[in-house]
Amino acid sequence: MSKIVLYGVDISPPVRACLLTLKALDVPFEYKIVNLAKGEHLTEEFLKKNPQHAVPVLEDNGRYISDSHAICSYLVDTYGKNDKLYPKDLYQRAIVNQRLYFDASVLYFALRKAVLPMWFENSNFVPKATIKNILECYDLTETFLKNQQYITGDSLTIADFSCLTTVSSLNGIVELDKKKYPKTLDWIDRLSKLPYYEEGNGKGLREYVAILKAGLTVFEA
Ligand SMILES: N[C@@H](CCC(=O)N[C@@H](CS)C(=O)NCC(=O)O)C(=O)O
């Protein structure tokens, strides 16, 4: 097997999606921490790996892939013992892809909007419009989970890893209401029982939420 390196940091939700995938596949890898606070993602060396200066980045035998969704898909296609986490059937794959794009363009977008002012502008207020946006994310997630156990159907896929790491992080900003979002909370609970959950998401999520709680003031929606 080739040498695999994941560049990232546990607090990052997309990095956690990659950690969950690597652990689910039981792929050996080296984990190299990139300290964003120290600007390690902006060095010349890191920019050669990912000109978009973001983690995660995967290195596989000297070749680089960025974006968690692309990384997770690649890992299952290359190292999966079967295609369960990223089905080869084209219709099923399209559904998984749709949810991966949903994570990238809707869920993660809402999270970025809420936290970027805190990271970069020293502002700790989450405006009402952003909270509304987060609640729309929860509405959609709840709808996807209405008649099924996982985000794309009745079995676990990498789309669960991506959506889970973002939704569980959003939950640190606007707490999921048990009455309005029971399916989403059950899904989070179900996924948190995976044997590799703690290392893949639990640890980093706690750290991330602690930072958010210390840094953000959330207005009532
Ligand atoms: N769509 C990307 C998002 C990656 C991303 O935004 N990573 C953040 C950490 S959570 C980052 O490295 N930000 C630093 C920067 O953009 O300069 C993915 O899924 O990998």
Ligand as a Chemical Component Dictionary entry (heavy atoms), coordinates in Angstrom:
data_LIG
# 
_chem_comp.id                   LIG 
_chem_comp.type                 NON-POLYMER 
_chem_comp.pdbx_formal_charge   0 
_chem_comp.three_letter_code    LIG 
# 
loop_
_chem_comp_atom.comp_id 
_chem_comp_atom.atom_id 
_chem_comp_atom.alt_atom_id 
_chem_comp_atom.type_symbol 
_chem_comp_atom.charge 
_chem_comp_atom.model_Cartn_x 
_chem_comp_atom.model_Cartn_y 
_chem_comp_atom.model_Cartn_z 
_chem_comp_atom.pdbx_ordinal 
LIG N1  N1  N 0 -14.674 22.579 0.853 1  
LIG C1  C1  C 0 -13.492 22.375 1.647 2  
LIG C2  C2  C 0 -13.455 23.356 2.791 3  
LIG C3  C3  C 0 -12.101 23.374 3.482 4  
LIG C4  C4  C 0 -11.977 24.497 4.497 5  
LIG O1  O1  O 0 -12.651 25.530 4.378 6  
LIG N2  N2  N 0 -11.113 24.290 5.495 7  
LIG C5  C5  C 0 -10.872 25.320 6.502 8  
LIG C6  C6  C 0 -10.790 24.677 7.881 9  
LIG S1  S1  S 0 -12.332 24.045 8.392 10 
LIG C7  C7  C 0 -9.526  25.979 6.241 11 
LIG O2  O2  O 0 -8.533  25.304 6.082 12 
LIG N3  N3  N 0 -9.512  27.322 6.201 13 
LIG C8  C8  C 0 -8.321  28.090 6.017 14 
LIG C9  C9  C 0 -8.419  28.995 4.825 15 
LIG O3  O3  O 0 -9.383  28.848 4.024 16 
LIG O4  O4  O 0 -7.520  29.830 4.667 17 
LIG C10 C10 C 0 -13.458 20.913 2.138 18 
LIG O5  O5  O 0 -14.515 20.289 2.236 19 
LIG O6  O6  O 0 -12.364 20.405 2.359 20 
# 
loop_
_chem_comp_bond.comp_id 
_chem_comp_bond.atom_id_1 
_chem_comp_bond.atom_id_2 
_chem_comp_bond.value_order 
_chem_comp_bond.pdbx_ordinal 
LIG N1  C1  SING 1  
LIG C1  C2  SING 2  
LIG C1  C10 SING 3  
LIG C2  C3  SING 4  
LIG C3  C4  SING 5  
LIG C4  O1  DOUB 6  
LIG C4  N2  SING 7  
LIG N2  C5  SING 8  
LIG C5  C6  SING 9  
LIG C5  C7  SING 10 
LIG C6  S1  SING 11 
LIG C7  O2  DOUB 12 
LIG C7  N3  SING 13 
LIG N3  C8  SING 14 
LIG C8  C9  SING 15 
LIG C9  O3  DOUB 16 
LIG C9  O4  SING 17 
LIG C10 O5  DOUB 18 
LIG C10 O6  SING 19 
# 
